[in-house]
C-alpha cells in the first residue's frame, strides 16, 4: 500500500486480458474490504467509471469480482 499499489492496479482495470482484469478487480475488492481508510484509497484511485464497465464484461469472474469490489 505504501508503495503505490492501488493506483497501479486501478490503471489495469481497463486491460483487455480477462484473466488480469479478474485478478485486479479481486485484489482491489480485498484491499477495500479491510477498513474504511483502505476503501477510500481504492475509490480515490479513480476506479469509477472503469470498474462499472467491468460489470458488462463477457467474463463471469470479471463481473463477479467487479461487483464485489464495488
N, C-alpha and C positions, 0 to 999 in steps of 0.2 A: 504494500500500500504506500509506503513512504517513497518508493522509487518510481511512482507514476504509472502503476499497472492499470488502473481503471481507465484513464484516457487512452492508453494504448489499446486496451480491449475494446473500448467504445468505438474506436476507429475501425475495428474489424467487423462490426455488426453488419455492414453492407457488403462484405466479401462474398463473391459468387459461390464459393465452396460451401456446400450444405453442412459437411462434417465440421468445418471450422466454425460456422455460424452456430451450430448446436452447442459446441464447447464454449464459445464466447457468451452466448445467452445464459447458459447454465452457470458459468463462472460468475457473471455479473449478478445473477439471482442469488447465488450463495453468498457473495460479498454483501449484498444489500440486506439480506435477512439477519445478519449478525446483530446490528443495532441501528438506531436511528441516524447516528453520525455517518456510518458507512453507507446507509441508504441515500443520504443526502449527497455523499461523494459521487455515487453512481448517477444520480439524477443530474448533478452539476456537470457531469462529463458529457452532457448534451446527447443522451441516448435517444431522446424523443425528437422527431417522429420516426427515426430509423428503426427502433425496436418495434414500433407499432406495425411497420411494414412487414416485419418478420411473422406477424400473425396471419399473413396471407401467403406465406411461403409454401411451396409444394411439399416440403419435407415435414412429416408429422412431428418429429422431435424438435425441429427448429421452432415450430409453432408452440409446442408444449413448453419448451424452455423459455421462450419469449414471454408467454403468458405467466409463467411462474415468476419471472423477473419483474414483470410489471406489477 
